Amino acid sequence: MTKELYKTGFTLAEILITLGIIGIVAAMTIPTIIANYKEKKLITLNKQAFSLVTQALNKIKADSNGFILTDVINPDGDINEVAANLAEYFKTSEINHTRYYIKYMTAIENSEGKNSTSYMYSPNLRLTNGMIIGINLTPGCYTEYTCNKFNNDGSVQEDNDGNPINNICKEFKCATLFVDVNGEKKPNQLGKDAFIITITKNEYSPACSIFGGCIEDIIKYNKLPDNVNDYEIGGDFIKNN
């Protein structure tokens, strides 16, 4: 008596169902994987950029007997000469005079109710690794100007009549370095791929604020800030809920 052999397999319906499940799982997980990869890449670039900038500034101090303000960084000097001096402390491919906009970490309301932005200072150093370092000088290491008072969500504080509340802002910085860790590549936003270093008469330090974030927090916590808001440059101001 012969034994019959049976071949087993999957039906077309079973295969389609399996592929459908795989597709659903992929659609749910791939965006998260990509987002995590992008964040880790930006964290690495931020750390590398901060290390590179601080090493250069420390070298300037060492070459100047502990002084940060020298002929290299002279707030009362010519900005183009300062850029050329700083280029000697970086692997710079060129000194560029092109500006481009960088978003604040949190949207800031301007006088027209639109989202205002900061910008990459000119001139700026274009490094061989893709970083861009903008330079801004403050003659006399002091500036005073009329500014608005802001709420934590970036909206302007108003009085009982609905008028903006003004304030006198005083800054004692001598120079500012605006660092974009991946050049003009997106997201071009403070707290993600850009940070600020302020230079005073005797020292330098990261500039930390609710609008600009803090590079030290990225390094300390190994993550990007949670309160970075995506918004369109020049778009209508959107308050946080």
C-alpha beads as a LAMMPS data file, in Angstrom:
LAMMPS data file: protein, C-alpha beads

241 atoms
240 bonds

1 atom types
1 bond types

-500.0 500.0 xlo xhi
-500.0 500.0 ylo yhi
-500.0 500.0 zlo zhi

Masses

1 110.0

Atoms # bond

1 1 1 0.000 0.000 0.000
2 1 1 1.467 3.322 -1.083
3 1 1 1.451 6.334 1.191
4 1 1 0.230 9.516 -0.417
5 1 1 2.491 12.571 -0.099
6 1 1 0.951 15.949 0.545
7 1 1 2.686 19.244 -0.104
8 1 1 1.873 22.029 2.334
9 1 1 2.256 25.765 1.731
10 1 1 0.723 29.197 2.216
11 1 1 -2.277 30.350 0.320
12 1 1 -2.218 33.635 -1.568
13 1 1 -4.561 35.147 1.018
14 1 1 -2.239 34.183 3.877
15 1 1 0.760 35.708 2.074
16 1 1 -1.097 38.950 1.424
17 1 1 -2.216 39.170 5.050
18 1 1 1.366 38.601 6.260
19 1 1 2.729 41.255 3.908
20 1 1 0.026 43.632 5.067
21 1 1 0.999 43.133 8.707
22 1 1 4.674 43.650 7.876
23 1 1 3.773 46.844 6.017
24 1 1 1.772 48.198 8.955
25 1 1 4.566 47.445 11.431
26 1 1 7.129 49.041 9.110
27 1 1 4.962 52.155 8.675
28 1 1 4.730 52.478 12.448
29 1 1 8.393 51.880 13.298
30 1 1 10.455 53.243 10.384
31 1 1 9.614 56.959 11.012
32 1 1 10.673 56.534 14.655
33 1 1 13.907 54.810 13.635
34 1 1 14.683 57.590 11.131
35 1 1 13.878 60.318 13.685
36 1 1 16.112 58.661 16.298
37 1 1 18.927 58.344 13.767
38 1 1 18.673 62.018 12.786
39 1 1 18.659 63.118 16.424
40 1 1 21.711 61.021 17.278
41 1 1 23.515 62.419 14.242
42 1 1 22.729 66.012 15.276
43 1 1 23.797 65.305 18.859
44 1 1 27.132 63.993 17.585
45 1 1 27.615 67.017 15.318
46 1 1 26.776 69.398 18.177
47 1 1 29.327 67.731 20.448
48 1 1 32.013 67.795 17.771
49 1 1 31.331 71.440 16.955
50 1 1 31.350 72.537 20.596
51 1 1 34.621 70.697 21.201
52 1 1 36.212 72.259 18.119
53 1 1 35.126 75.805 19.030
54 1 1 36.164 75.586 22.677
55 1 1 39.538 74.111 21.745
56 1 1 40.154 77.048 19.413
57 1 1 39.099 79.622 22.025
58 1 1 41.272 77.946 24.665
59 1 1 44.188 78.037 22.230
60 1 1 43.600 81.773 21.729
61 1 1 43.683 82.278 25.511
62 1 1 46.833 80.198 25.833
63 1 1 48.551 82.200 23.093
64 1 1 47.510 85.445 24.810
65 1 1 48.537 84.643 28.401
66 1 1 44.989 83.868 29.534
67 1 1 43.197 86.753 27.830
68 1 1 40.300 85.995 25.498
69 1 1 40.118 89.529 24.049
70 1 1 43.261 90.174 22.049
71 1 1 44.180 91.231 18.554
72 1 1 42.598 87.946 17.455
73 1 1 39.172 88.871 18.856
74 1 1 39.072 92.649 19.001
75 1 1 35.491 93.944 19.461
76 1 1 36.575 97.417 18.346
77 1 1 38.511 96.164 15.357
78 1 1 37.632 95.404 11.759
79 1 1 35.269 92.442 11.468
80 1 1 37.034 91.098 8.387
81 1 1 40.387 91.142 10.173
82 1 1 38.858 89.317 13.146
83 1 1 37.437 86.689 10.781
84 1 1 40.850 86.224 9.173
85 1 1 42.477 85.922 12.607
86 1 1 39.946 83.338 13.775
87 1 1 40.394 81.363 10.574
88 1 1 43.944 80.624 11.677
89 1 1 42.553 78.623 14.611
90 1 1 40.174 76.527 12.525
91 1 1 40.474 74.307 9.470
92 1 1 38.718 76.883 7.356
93 1 1 37.952 76.400 3.686
94 1 1 36.871 80.014 3.105
95 1 1 35.604 83.233 4.645
96 1 1 32.111 83.857 3.307
97 1 1 29.860 86.928 3.378
98 1 1 26.540 85.217 2.723
99 1 1 23.851 85.396 5.401
100 1 1 21.034 82.917 5.846
101 1 1 18.244 82.620 8.369
102 1 1 18.185 80.258 11.313
103 1 1 15.034 79.690 13.334
104 1 1 14.914 80.262 17.048
105 1 1 14.243 77.168 19.131
106 1 1 10.822 78.550 20.048
107 1 1 8.863 80.861 17.783
108 1 1 9.135 84.530 18.790
109 1 1 6.400 87.006 17.969
110 1 1 7.541 90.213 16.283
111 1 1 5.735 93.533 15.880
112 1 1 3.686 92.210 12.964
113 1 1 2.644 89.051 14.739
114 1 1 4.943 86.927 12.569
115 1 1 7.653 84.511 13.606
116 1 1 10.957 86.335 13.740
117 1 1 14.286 84.608 13.157
118 1 1 17.935 85.061 13.862
119 1 1 20.518 84.836 11.099
120 1 1 24.001 83.594 10.355
121 1 1 26.309 86.549 10.898
122 1 1 28.489 87.866 8.114
123 1 1 31.349 87.336 7.594
124 1 1 31.418 83.683 8.550
125 1 1 33.926 80.884 8.474
126 1 1 33.099 77.904 6.260
127 1 1 35.032 74.951 7.669
128 1 1 36.216 71.928 5.749
129 1 1 33.952 69.649 7.824
130 1 1 30.833 71.575 6.765
131 1 1 30.470 73.706 9.905
132 1 1 29.817 77.421 9.626
133 1 1 30.829 79.922 12.315
134 1 1 29.316 83.390 12.115
135 1 1 31.011 86.307 13.866
136 1 1 29.471 89.411 15.384
137 1 1 31.341 92.128 17.305
138 1 1 29.984 94.509 19.961
139 1 1 32.169 97.644 20.070
140 1 1 32.899 98.695 23.624
141 1 1 31.558 95.341 24.859
142 1 1 28.242 96.978 25.703
143 1 1 24.974 97.628 23.931
144 1 1 21.639 98.968 25.142
145 1 1 18.382 98.931 23.221
146 1 1 14.612 98.922 23.586
147 1 1 13.143 95.455 23.449
148 1 1 9.854 93.699 24.076
149 1 1 9.101 91.580 27.100
150 1 1 8.195 88.044 26.108
151 1 1 6.183 85.266 27.688
152 1 1 7.669 81.789 27.915
153 1 1 5.808 80.732 24.757
154 1 1 7.428 83.507 22.720
155 1 1 4.427 85.846 22.631
156 1 1 4.855 89.524 23.481
157 1 1 3.690 90.638 26.929
158 1 1 0.930 93.249 26.745
159 1 1 -0.481 95.806 29.175
160 1 1 -4.166 96.134 30.078
161 1 1 -4.791 98.132 26.883
162 1 1 -3.228 95.468 24.680
163 1 1 -0.036 97.418 23.974
164 1 1 3.343 95.641 23.947
165 1 1 5.337 96.054 27.148
166 1 1 8.789 97.404 26.372
167 1 1 11.963 96.866 28.311
168 1 1 15.532 98.193 28.203
169 1 1 17.856 95.355 27.258
170 1 1 21.508 95.626 28.252
171 1 1 24.187 93.310 26.954
172 1 1 27.795 93.244 28.114
173 1 1 29.133 90.799 25.550
174 1 1 32.089 91.689 23.350
175 1 1 31.577 89.202 20.547
176 1 1 29.248 86.407 19.509
177 1 1 30.000 83.220 17.632
178 1 1 27.003 81.695 15.906
179 1 1 27.761 78.035 15.161
180 1 1 25.806 75.965 12.641
181 1 1 27.036 72.402 13.044
182 1 1 25.959 71.177 9.583
183 1 1 26.159 74.355 7.552
184 1 1 23.169 75.431 5.526
185 1 1 21.589 71.979 5.693
186 1 1 18.257 71.814 7.491
187 1 1 16.775 72.055 10.071
188 1 1 18.718 75.332 10.555
189 1 1 17.303 75.798 14.033
190 1 1 18.788 76.703 17.378
191 1 1 18.544 73.814 19.801
192 1 1 18.868 71.327 16.951
193 1 1 21.815 72.093 14.690
194 1 1 22.934 75.541 15.837
195 1 1 24.153 77.166 19.042
196 1 1 25.636 80.454 20.249
197 1 1 28.850 81.251 22.116
198 1 1 29.170 84.669 23.766
199 1 1 32.536 86.245 24.528
200 1 1 32.899 88.754 27.364
201 1 1 35.959 90.707 28.458
202 1 1 37.516 87.809 30.338
203 1 1 35.761 84.628 29.269
204 1 1 33.522 82.802 26.820
205 1 1 30.392 80.758 27.527
206 1 1 27.453 79.136 25.730
207 1 1 24.432 81.424 25.426
208 1 1 21.441 79.648 26.966
209 1 1 17.826 80.798 26.706
210 1 1 14.287 79.530 26.130
211 1 1 14.581 80.786 22.556
212 1 1 18.072 79.511 21.788
213 1 1 18.463 76.394 23.877
214 1 1 21.755 75.424 25.484
215 1 1 24.514 73.377 23.908
216 1 1 25.694 72.310 27.381
217 1 1 22.350 70.583 28.001
218 1 1 22.691 68.618 24.751
219 1 1 26.112 67.429 25.872
220 1 1 25.065 66.745 29.466
221 1 1 21.840 64.866 28.731
222 1 1 22.866 63.432 25.338
223 1 1 19.585 64.540 23.766
224 1 1 18.092 67.484 21.938
225 1 1 15.753 69.799 23.879
226 1 1 12.142 68.666 24.126
227 1 1 10.702 72.153 23.629
228 1 1 11.997 72.800 20.102
229 1 1 8.994 73.877 18.042
230 1 1 8.769 73.409 14.281
231 1 1 7.353 76.465 12.533
232 1 1 7.644 78.323 9.260
233 1 1 10.028 81.275 9.055
234 1 1 7.951 84.437 8.777
235 1 1 4.726 82.511 9.334
236 1 1 1.918 83.494 11.670
237 1 1 2.828 83.274 15.326
238 1 1 1.483 80.142 16.986
239 1 1 1.333 80.114 20.769
240 1 1 2.003 76.917 22.686
241 1 1 -0.991 75.189 24.197

Bonds

1 1 1 2
2 1 2 3
3 1 3 4
4 1 4 5
5 1 5 6
6 1 6 7
7 1 7 8
8 1 8 9
9 1 9 10
10 1 10 11
11 1 11 12
12 1 12 13
13 1 13 14
14 1 14 15
15 1 15 16
16 1 16 17
17 1 17 18
18 1 18 19
19 1 19 20
20 1 20 21
21 1 21 22
22 1 22 23
23 1 23 24
24 1 24 25
25 1 25 26
26 1 26 27
27 1 27 28
28 1 28 29
29 1 29 30
30 1 30 31
31 1 31 32
32 1 32 33
33 1 33 34
34 1 34 35
35 1 35 36
36 1 36 37
37 1 37 38
38 1 38 39
39 1 39 40
40 1 40 41
41 1 41 42
42 1 42 43
43 1 43 44
44 1 44 45
45 1 45 46
46 1 46 47
47 1 47 48
48 1 48 49
49 1 49 50
50 1 50 51
51 1 51 52
52 1 52 53
53 1 53 54
54 1 54 55
55 1 55 56
56 1 56 57
57 1 57 58
58 1 58 59
59 1 59 60
60 1 60 61
61 1 61 62
62 1 62 63
63 1 63 64
64 1 64 65
65 1 65 66
66 1 66 67
67 1 67 68
68 1 68 69
69 1 69 70
70 1 70 71
71 1 71 72
72 1 72 73
73 1 73 74
74 1 74 75
75 1 75 76
76 1 76 77
77 1 77 78
78 1 78 79
79 1 79 80
80 1 80 81
81 1 81 82
82 1 82 83
83 1 83 84
84 1 84 85
85 1 85 86
86 1 86 87
87 1 87 88
88 1 88 89
89 1 89 90
90 1 90 91
91 1 91 92
92 1 92 93
93 1 93 94
94 1 94 95
95 1 95 96
96 1 96 97
97 1 97 98
98 1 98 99
99 1 99 100
100 1 100 101
101 1 101 102
102 1 102 103
103 1 103 104
104 1 104 105
105 1 105 106
106 1 106 107
107 1 107 108
108 1 108 109
109 1 109 110
110 1 110 111
111 1 111 112
112 1 112 113
113 1 113 114
114 1 114 115
115 1 115 116
116 1 116 117
117 1 117 118
118 1 118 119
119 1 119 120
120 1 120 121
121 1 121 122
122 1 122 123
123 1 123 124
124 1 124 125
125 1 125 126
126 1 126 127
127 1 127 128
128 1 128 129
129 1 129 130
130 1 130 131
131 1 131 132
132 1 132 133
133 1 133 134
134 1 134 135
135 1 135 136
136 1 136 137
137 1 137 138
138 1 138 139
139 1 139 140
140 1 140 141
141 1 141 142
142 1 142 143
143 1 143 144
144 1 144 145
145 1 145 146
146 1 146 147
147 1 147 148
148 1 148 149
149 1 149 150
150 1 150 151
151 1 151 152
152 1 152 153
153 1 153 154
154 1 154 155
155 1 155 156
156 1 156 157
157 1 157 158
158 1 158 159
159 1 159 160
160 1 160 161
161 1 161 162
162 1 162 163
163 1 163 164
164 1 164 165
165 1 165 166
166 1 166 167
167 1 167 168
168 1 168 169
169 1 169 170
170 1 170 171
171 1 171 172
172 1 172 173
173 1 173 174
174 1 174 175
175 1 175 176
176 1 176 177
177 1 177 178
178 1 178 179
179 1 179 180
180 1 180 181
181 1 181 182
182 1 182 183
183 1 183 184
184 1 184 185
185 1 185 186
186 1 186 187
187 1 187 188
188 1 188 189
189 1 189 190
190 1 190 191
191 1 191 192
192 1 192 193
193 1 193 194
194 1 194 195
195 1 195 196
196 1 196 197
197 1 197 198
198 1 198 199
199 1 199 200
200 1 200 201
201 1 201 202
202 1 202 203
203 1 203 204
204 1 204 205
205 1 205 206
206 1 206 207
207 1 207 208
208 1 208 209
209 1 209 210
210 1 210 211
211 1 211 212
212 1 212 213
213 1 213 214
214 1 214 215
215 1 215 216
216 1 216 217
217 1 217 218
218 1 218 219
219 1 219 220
220 1 220 221
221 1 221 222
222 1 222 223
223 1 223 224
224 1 224 225
225 1 225 226
226 1 226 227
227 1 227 228
228 1 228 229
229 1 229 230
230 1 230 231
231 1 231 232
232 1 232 233
233 1 233 234
234 1 234 235
235 1 235 236
236 1 236 237
237 1 237 238
238 1 238 239
239 1 239 240
240 1 240 241
